[in-house]
Amino acid sequence: MTSMTFGQKKFIPTAPEKGSFPLDHGGQCRKLMLFYMRCLRENADDNSACRQESKAYLQCRMDHDLMAREDFAKLGYSESEKKDADQSS
């Protein structure tokens, strides 16, 4: 018996916009990932409260060639966030 029915379009998969990236098998960014996950847990999964942790995790991935280098503005992080973080440190 065939799985396709008449009139059904054939599914054609497309690659992700940014491509795929390797998993962190060596655990190089595991500590930062755990900080981010803990922050999410403490803030009821509100990722806007954990933007600095997620940015640090993405920076680690870029530093260890686990993802392509990308400008943080293209990833949704603004310059004003950077200035706010610098002032709070």
N, CA, C and O atoms as a GROMACS GRO file, in nm:
protein
  356
    1MET      N    1   0.084  -0.117   0.000
    1MET     CA    2   0.000   0.000   0.000
    1MET      C    3   0.089   0.124   0.000
    1MET      O    4   0.191   0.128   0.070
    2THR      N    5   0.053   0.222  -0.076
    2THR     CA    6   0.133   0.344  -0.085
    2THR      C    7   0.098   0.443   0.025
    2THR      O    8  -0.017   0.450   0.068
    3SER      N    9   0.197   0.518   0.071
    3SER     CA   10   0.172   0.614   0.179
    3SER      C   11   0.122   0.748   0.125
    3SER      O   12   0.071   0.830   0.201
    4MET      N   13   0.136   0.771  -0.004
    4MET     CA   14   0.089   0.897  -0.063
    4MET      C   15  -0.056   0.883  -0.107
    4MET      O   16  -0.097   0.779  -0.160
    5THR      N   17  -0.132   0.986  -0.084
    5THR     CA   18  -0.270   0.987  -0.132
    5THR      C   19  -0.277   1.082  -0.250
    5THR      O   20  -0.192   1.169  -0.268
    6PHE      N   21  -0.378   1.065  -0.329
    6PHE     CA   22  -0.393   1.151  -0.447
    6PHE      C   23  -0.414   1.296  -0.404
    6PHE      O   24  -0.492   1.323  -0.313
    7GLY      N   25  -0.345   1.386  -0.469
    7GLY     CA   26  -0.357   1.528  -0.440
    7GLY      C   27  -0.265   1.578  -0.330
    7GLY      O   28  -0.256   1.699  -0.308
    8GLN      N   29  -0.198   1.489  -0.263
    8GLN     CA   30  -0.107   1.529  -0.156
    8GLN      C   31   0.026   1.568  -0.218
    8GLN      O   32   0.081   1.495  -0.301
    9LYS      N   33   0.078   1.684  -0.177
    9LYS     CA   34   0.207   1.729  -0.228
    9LYS      C   35   0.320   1.652  -0.161
    9LYS      O   36   0.310   1.615  -0.044
   10LYS      N   37   0.425   1.628  -0.236
   10LYS     CA   38   0.542   1.560  -0.183
   10LYS      C   39   0.621   1.657  -0.096
   10LYS      O   40   0.645   1.770  -0.136
   11PHE      N   41   0.661   1.612   0.023
   11PHE     CA   42   0.739   1.693   0.114
   11PHE      C   43   0.883   1.701   0.065
   11PHE      O   44   0.948   1.599   0.042
   12ILE      N   45   0.933   1.823   0.049
   12ILE     CA   46   1.071   1.844   0.006
   12ILE      C   47   1.141   1.922   0.117
   12ILE      O   48   1.115   2.041   0.134
   13PRO      N   49   1.230   1.858   0.192
   13PRO     CA   50   1.297   1.927   0.301
   13PRO      C   51   1.393   2.034   0.250
   13PRO      O   52   1.452   2.020   0.143
   14THR      N   53   1.409   2.140   0.328
   14THR     CA   54   1.503   2.246   0.295
   14THR      C   55   1.601   2.263   0.411
   14THR      O   56   1.568   2.237   0.527
   15ALA      N   57   1.719   2.305   0.378
   15ALA     CA   58   1.822   2.324   0.480
   15ALA      C   59   1.788   2.444   0.567
   15ALA      O   60   1.722   2.537   0.521
   16PRO      N   61   1.831   2.444   0.694
   16PRO     CA   62   1.809   2.560   0.781
   16PRO      C   63   1.876   2.683   0.724
   16PRO      O   64   1.975   2.674   0.652
   17GLU      N   65   1.821   2.799   0.756
   17GLU     CA   66   1.872   2.925   0.703
   17GLU      C   67   2.020   2.945   0.735
   17GLU      O   68   2.098   2.983   0.648
   18LYS      N   69   2.059   2.919   0.858
   18LYS     CA   70   2.198   2.939   0.902
   18LYS      C   71   2.281   2.813   0.888
   18LYS      O   72   2.399   2.814   0.923
   19GLY      N   73   2.225   2.706   0.838
   19GLY     CA   74   2.298   2.580   0.827
   19GLY      C   75   2.296   2.505   0.958
   19GLY      O   76   2.236   2.551   1.056
   20SER      N   77   2.359   2.392   0.961
   20SER     CA   78   2.365   2.314   1.085
   20SER      C   79   2.497   2.345   1.155
   20SER      O   80   2.590   2.396   1.094
   21PHE      N   81   2.504   2.314   1.281
   21PHE     CA   82   2.627   2.337   1.355
   21PHE      C   83   2.657   2.215   1.440
   21PHE      O   84   2.565   2.144   1.480
   22PRO      N   85   2.784   2.190   1.466
   22PRO     CA   86   2.820   2.069   1.541
   22PRO      C   87   2.778   2.078   1.688
   22PRO      O   88   2.771   2.187   1.746
   23LEU      N   89   2.752   1.963   1.744
   23LEU     CA   90   2.721   1.956   1.886
   23LEU      C   91   2.850   1.974   1.966
   23LEU      O   92   2.959   1.951   1.914
   24ASP      N   93   2.837   2.014   2.088
   24ASP     CA   94   2.951   2.039   2.175
   24ASP      C   95   2.991   1.909   2.245
   24ASP      O   96   2.975   1.896   2.366
   25HIS      N   97   3.044   1.814   2.168
   25HIS     CA   98   3.081   1.684   2.223
   25HIS      C   99   3.192   1.695   2.328
   25HIS      O  100   3.196   1.615   2.422
   26GLY      N  101   3.280   1.792   2.313
   26GLY     CA  102   3.389   1.808   2.408
   26GLY      C  103   3.349   1.882   2.534
   26GLY      O  104   3.429   1.891   2.628
   27GLY      N  105   3.230   1.935   2.539
   27GLY     CA  106   3.182   2.007   2.657
   27GLY      C  107   3.252   2.140   2.679
   27GLY      O  108   3.259   2.188   2.792
   28GLN      N  109   3.303   2.199   2.573
   28GLN     CA  110   3.378   2.324   2.586
   28GLN      C  111   3.292   2.439   2.638
   28GLN      O  112   3.341   2.528   2.706
   29CYS      N  113   3.163   2.438   2.605
   29CYS     CA  114   3.074   2.546   2.646
   29CYS      C  115   2.967   2.497   2.743
   29CYS      O  116   2.866   2.565   2.765
   30ARG      N  117   2.988   2.381   2.799
   30ARG     CA  118   2.888   2.321   2.888
   30ARG      C  119   2.859   2.408   3.010
   30ARG      O  120   2.743   2.424   3.048
   31LYS      N  121   2.961   2.464   3.070
   31LYS     CA  122   2.943   2.546   3.190
   31LYS      C  123   2.852   2.666   3.160
   31LYS      O  124   2.762   2.696   3.238
   32LEU      N  125   2.875   2.732   3.048
   32LEU     CA  126   2.792   2.847   3.012
   32LEU      C  127   2.650   2.804   2.977
   32LEU      O  128   2.554   2.876   3.006
   33MET      N  129   2.637   2.689   2.916
   33MET     CA  130   2.504   2.636   2.885
   33MET      C  131   2.427   2.608   3.014
   33MET      O  132   2.307   2.635   3.023
   34LEU      N  133   2.495   2.554   3.114
   34LEU     CA  134   2.431   2.525   3.243
   34LEU      C  135   2.390   2.654   3.314
   34LEU      O  136   2.284   2.659   3.377
   35PHE      N  137   2.473   2.759   3.306
   35PHE     CA  138   2.436   2.889   3.364
   35PHE      C  139   2.309   2.940   3.298
   35PHE      O  140   2.219   2.991   3.365
   36TYR      N  141   2.302   2.927   3.167
   36TYR     CA  142   2.183   2.973   3.093
   36TYR      C  143   2.060   2.891   3.132
   36TYR      O  144   1.953   2.947   3.156
   37MET      N  145   2.074   2.760   3.140
   37MET     CA  146   1.962   2.675   3.176
   37MET      C  147   1.914   2.703   3.320
   37MET      O  148   1.794   2.702   3.347
   38ARG      N  149   2.009   2.727   3.411
   38ARG     CA  150   1.972   2.760   3.548
   38ARG      C  151   1.898   2.893   3.552
   38ARG      O  152   1.799   2.908   3.624
   39CYS      N  153   1.945   2.990   3.475
   39CYS     CA  154   1.879   3.120   3.469
   39CYS      C  155   1.736   3.105   3.418
   39CYS      O  156   1.643   3.166   3.472
   40LEU      N  157   1.718   3.023   3.315
   40LEU     CA  158   1.582   3.000   3.264
   40LEU      C  159   1.492   2.939   3.372
   40LEU      O  160   1.378   2.980   3.390
   41ARG      N  161   1.546   2.841   3.444
   41ARG     CA  162   1.468   2.775   3.549
   41ARG      C  163   1.430   2.875   3.658
   41ARG      O  164   1.316   2.874   3.706
   42GLU      N  165   1.523   2.961   3.697
   42GLU     CA  166   1.498   3.057   3.803
   42GLU      C  167   1.403   3.168   3.760
   42GLU      O  168   1.343   3.235   3.845
   43ASN      N  169   1.389   3.189   3.631
   43ASN     CA  170   1.304   3.297   3.579
   43ASN      C  171   1.183   3.245   3.503
   43ASN      O  172   1.133   3.311   3.412
   44ALA      N  173   1.135   3.129   3.540
   44ALA     CA  174   1.014   3.069   3.481
   44ALA      C  175   1.022   3.066   3.328
   44ALA      O  176   0.925   3.100   3.260
   45ASP      N  177   1.136   3.025   3.276
   45ASP     CA  178   1.158   3.012   3.132
   45ASP      C  179   1.142   3.143   3.054
   45ASP      O  180   1.108   3.142   2.936
   46ASP      N  181   1.165   3.255   3.122
   46ASP     CA  182   1.160   3.386   3.056
   46ASP      C  183   1.299   3.415   2.999
   46ASP      O  184   1.388   3.461   3.072
   47ASN      N  185   1.317   3.388   2.870
   47ASN     CA  186   1.452   3.402   2.812
   47ASN      C  187   1.498   3.547   2.805
   47ASN      O  188   1.618   3.571   2.793
   48SER      N  189   1.408   3.644   2.813
   48SER     CA  190   1.452   3.783   2.811
   48SER      C  191   1.530   3.819   2.938
   48SER      O  192   1.610   3.912   2.937
   49ALA      N  193   1.507   3.746   3.046
   49ALA     CA  194   1.580   3.770   3.170
   49ALA      C  195   1.719   3.708   3.167
   49ALA      O  196   1.801   3.735   3.255
   50CYS      N  197   1.747   3.627   3.066
   50CYS     CA  198   1.874   3.553   3.059
   50CYS      C  199   1.954   3.588   2.935
   50CYS      O  200   2.031   3.506   2.885
   51ARG      N  201   1.938   3.708   2.884
   51ARG     CA  202   2.005   3.745   2.759
   51ARG      C  203   2.157   3.747   2.772
   51ARG      O  204   2.226   3.708   2.678
   52GLN      N  205   2.210   3.790   2.885
   52GLN     CA  206   2.356   3.794   2.901
   52GLN      C  207   2.414   3.652   2.904
   52GLN      O  208   2.521   3.628   2.848
   53GLU      N  209   2.342   3.560   2.968
   53GLU     CA  210   2.388   3.421   2.972
   53GLU      C  211   2.384   3.358   2.833
   53GLU      O  212   2.476   3.285   2.795
   54SER      N  213   2.278   3.385   2.759
   54SER     CA  214   2.269   3.327   2.625
   54SER      C  215   2.374   3.388   2.532
   54SER      O  216   2.429   3.319   2.446
   55LYS      N  217   2.401   3.516   2.549
   55LYS     CA  218   2.504   3.581   2.468
   55LYS      C  219   2.642   3.522   2.498
   55LYS      O  220   2.721   3.499   2.407
   56ALA      N  221   2.670   3.499   2.625
   56ALA     CA  222   2.799   3.439   2.664
   56ALA      C  223   2.812   3.298   2.606
   56ALA      O  224   2.920   3.259   2.561
   57TYR      N  225   2.702   3.224   2.607
   57TYR     CA  226   2.704   3.089   2.550
   57TYR      C  227   2.730   3.093   2.400
   57TYR      O  228   2.811   3.015   2.349
   58LEU      N  229   2.663   3.181   2.330
   58LEU     CA  230   2.685   3.194   2.186
   58LEU      C  231   2.827   3.239   2.155
   58LEU      O  232   2.888   3.192   2.059
   59GLN      N  233   2.881   3.330   2.237
   59GLN     CA  234   3.019   3.374   2.218
   59GLN      C  235   3.115   3.257   2.234
   59GLN      O  236   3.210   3.244   2.157
   60CYS      N  237   3.091   3.173   2.334
   60CYS     CA  238   3.176   3.054   2.355
   60CYS      C  239   3.170   2.963   2.233
   60CYS      O  240   3.273   2.913   2.188
   61ARG      N  241   3.050   2.940   2.180
   61ARG     CA  242   3.036   2.854   2.062
   61ARG      C  243   3.114   2.912   1.944
   61ARG      O  244   3.177   2.838   1.869
   62MET      N  245   3.109   3.044   1.928
   62MET     CA  246   3.183   3.106   1.817
   62MET      C  247   3.333   3.095   1.840
   62MET      O  248   3.409   3.069   1.747
   63ASP      N  249   3.376   3.114   1.965
   63ASP     CA  250   3.519   3.107   1.998
   63ASP      C  251   3.577   2.968   1.975
   63ASP      O  252   3.695   2.956   1.943
   64HIS      N  253   3.496   2.865   1.990
   64HIS     CA  254   3.543   2.727   1.974
   64HIS      C  255   3.501   2.666   1.841
   64HIS      O  256   3.502   2.543   1.825
   65ASP      N  257   3.465   2.750   1.745
   65ASP     CA  258   3.426   2.707   1.610
   65ASP      C  259   3.312   2.604   1.610
   65ASP      O  260   3.309   2.513   1.528
   66LEU      N  261   3.219   2.620   1.704
   66LEU     CA  262   3.102   2.535   1.708
   66LEU      C  263   2.985   2.599   1.634
   66LEU      O  264   2.879   2.537   1.616
   67MET      N  265   3.004   2.721   1.592
   67MET     CA  266   2.908   2.790   1.506
   67MET      C  267   2.982   2.900   1.432
   67MET      O  268   3.089   2.944   1.475
   68ALA      N  269   2.926   2.944   1.323
   68ALA     CA  270   2.990   3.048   1.243
   68ALA      C  271   2.990   3.180   1.319
   68ALA      O  272   2.896   3.210   1.393
   69ARG      N  273   3.095   3.258   1.300
   69ARG     CA  274   3.101   3.391   1.361
   69ARG      C  275   2.988   3.475   1.303
   69ARG      O  276   2.966   3.477   1.182
   70GLU      N  277   2.918   3.545   1.390
   70GLU     CA  278   2.806   3.627   1.348
   70GLU      C  279   2.802   3.751   1.436
   70GLU      O  280   2.832   3.745   1.555
   71ASP      N  281   2.766   3.862   1.377
   71ASP     CA  282   2.751   3.986   1.453
   71ASP      C  283   2.633   3.969   1.548
   71ASP      O  284   2.527   3.921   1.508
   72PHE      N  285   2.650   4.009   1.674
   72PHE     CA  286   2.545   3.990   1.772
   72PHE      C  287   2.419   4.069   1.737
   72PHE      O  288   2.310   4.030   1.776
   73ALA      N  289   2.433   4.178   1.664
   73ALA     CA  290   2.315   4.253   1.621
   73ALA      C  291   2.227   4.167   1.531
   73ALA      O  292   2.104   4.179   1.533
   74LYS      N  293   2.289   4.081   1.451
   74LYS     CA  294   2.213   3.992   1.364
   74LYS      C  295   2.148   3.878   1.442
   74LYS      O  296   2.056   3.814   1.392
   75LEU      N  297   2.197   3.854   1.562
   75LEU     CA  298   2.141   3.748   1.646
   75LEU      C  299   2.037   3.803   1.744
   75LEU      O  300   1.986   3.729   1.828
   76GLY      N  301   2.006   3.932   1.733
   76GLY     CA  302   1.902   3.990   1.817
   76GLY      C  303   1.952   4.062   1.940
   76GLY      O  304   1.872   4.097   2.027
   77TYR      N  305   2.082   4.086   1.950
   77TYR     CA  306   2.138   4.159   2.063
   77TYR      C  307   2.175   4.299   2.016
   77TYR      O  308   2.244   4.315   1.916
   78SER      N  309   2.130   4.401   2.089
   78SER     CA  310   2.155   4.539   2.048
   78SER      C  311   2.278   4.595   2.118
   78SER      O  312   2.326   4.539   2.217
   79GLU      N  313   2.327   4.705   2.066
   79GLU     CA  314   2.442   4.772   2.127
   79GLU      C  315   2.407   4.828   2.265
   79GLU      O  316   2.492   4.834   2.353
   80SER      N  317   2.281   4.871   2.284
   80SER     CA  318   2.242   4.927   2.414
   80SER      C  319   2.253   4.822   2.524
   80SER      O  320   2.282   4.856   2.639
   81GLU      N  321   2.229   4.694   2.492
   81GLU     CA  322   2.245   4.587   2.590
   81GLU      C  323   2.391   4.575   2.631
   81GLU      O  324   2.421   4.550   2.748
   82LYS      N  325   2.480   4.592   2.534
   82LYS     CA  326   2.624   4.582   2.564
   82LYS      C  327   2.664   4.695   2.658
   82LYS      O  328   2.738   4.673   2.754
   83LYS      N  329   2.616   4.816   2.631
   83LYS     CA  330   2.649   4.930   2.716
   83LYS      C  331   2.594   4.912   2.858
   83LYS      O  332   2.661   4.944   2.956
   84ASP      N  333   2.469   4.859   2.868
   84ASP     CA  334   2.410   4.834   2.998
   84ASP      C  335   2.490   4.731   3.077
   84ASP      O  336   2.510   4.747   3.198
   85ALA      N  337   2.537   4.627   3.010
   85ALA     CA  338   2.617   4.522   3.075
   85ALA      C  339   2.751   4.578   3.121
   85ALA      O  340   2.799   4.544   3.229
   86ASP      N  341   2.813   4.663   3.038
   86ASP     CA  342   2.942   4.721   3.075
   86ASP      C  343   2.929   4.813   3.197
   86ASP      O  344   3.019   4.817   3.281
   87GLN      N  345   2.819   4.886   3.206
   87GLN     CA  346   2.799   4.977   3.316
   87GLN      C  347   2.769   4.903   3.446
   87GLN      O  348   2.806   4.950   3.553
   88SER      N  349   2.703   4.788   3.438
   88SER     CA  350   2.669   4.712   3.557
   88SER      C  351   2.788   4.633   3.611
   88SER      O  352   2.785   4.588   3.726
   89SER      N  353   2.892   4.614   3.530
   89SER     CA  354   3.009   4.535   3.575
   89SER      C  355   3.103   4.615   3.659
   89SER      O  356   3.205   4.564   3.704
   0.00000   0.00000   0.00000
